[in-house]
């Protein structure tokens, strides 16, 4: 369901019906909101160049992913 919603921003009838069939369908609204929240948060962090605090080590090898402008956590 999440993949379908993120793929084009819509949820087709088949995926929606399948999501409602799951016992935790009451959490469907929360799930949809969370799938929008994290990309929005990531976009805001990228726009404003938010990185790790000084001295912190990234959890992955490609530190360039932290700042799309090519900077690091300590600056451009």
C-alpha positions as CSV (number, residue, x, y, z in Angstrom):
1,X,0.0,0.0,0.0
2,X,2.8,2.4,0.9
3,X,4.7,1.7,-2.3
4,X,1.5,2.2,-4.4
5,X,0.8,5.5,-2.6
6,X,4.3,6.8,-3.0
7,X,4.7,5.7,-6.6
8,X,2.3,8.4,-8.0
9,X,0.7,10.0,-5.0
10,X,-2.5,8.1,-5.4
11,X,-3.9,4.8,-4.1
12,X,-5.9,2.8,-6.6
13,X,-9.1,1.0,-5.7
14,X,-7.4,-2.4,-5.6
15,X,-4.6,-1.3,-3.2
16,X,-7.1,0.6,-1.1
17,X,-9.3,-2.4,-0.8
18,X,-6.3,-4.6,0.2
19,X,-5.3,-2.1,2.8
20,X,-8.8,-2.1,4.3
21,X,-8.7,-5.8,4.6
22,X,-5.7,-5.8,7.0
23,X,-6.8,-6.0,10.6
24,X,-5.0,-2.7,11.5
25,X,-6.9,-0.8,8.8
26,X,-7.8,1.8,11.5
27,X,-4.2,3.0,11.3
28,X,-4.5,3.6,7.5
29,X,-4.8,7.4,7.9
30,X,-1.8,7.5,10.2
31,X,0.2,5.4,7.7
32,X,-0.7,7.7,4.8
33,X,0.3,10.7,6.9
34,X,3.6,9.2,7.9
35,X,4.4,8.3,4.3
36,X,4.1,12.0,3.5
37,X,5.8,13.3,6.6
38,X,9.1,11.7,6.2
39,X,9.6,12.8,2.5
40,X,8.6,16.3,3.6
41,X,11.0,16.3,6.4
42,X,13.8,15.0,4.2
43,X,13.0,17.7,1.6
44,X,13.2,20.4,4.3
45,X,16.4,19.1,5.6
46,X,17.9,19.0,2.1
47,X,16.7,22.6,1.3
48,X,18.2,24.0,4.4
49,X,21.4,21.8,4.4
50,X,20.7,20.2,7.7
51,X,23.4,17.7,8.4
52,X,24.8,15.8,11.4
53,X,26.1,17.7,14.4
54,X,29.9,18.3,14.3
55,X,31.9,15.2,15.3
56,X,29.1,12.8,14.4
57,X,29.7,10.0,11.9
58,X,27.1,9.1,9.2
59,X,25.4,5.7,9.5
60,X,26.2,5.0,5.8
61,X,29.3,5.3,3.6
62,X,28.1,8.1,1.2
63,X,28.3,11.3,3.3
64,X,27.3,13.3,0.2
65,X,23.8,12.0,0.6
66,X,23.5,14.1,3.7
67,X,23.7,17.4,1.8
68,X,22.6,17.5,-1.9
69,X,24.7,20.6,-2.4
70,X,27.8,18.5,-1.9
71,X,28.7,19.8,1.5
72,X,29.2,17.8,4.7
73,X,27.8,18.1,8.2
74,X,30.4,20.7,9.0
75,X,29.9,23.0,6.0
76,X,29.9,23.4,2.2
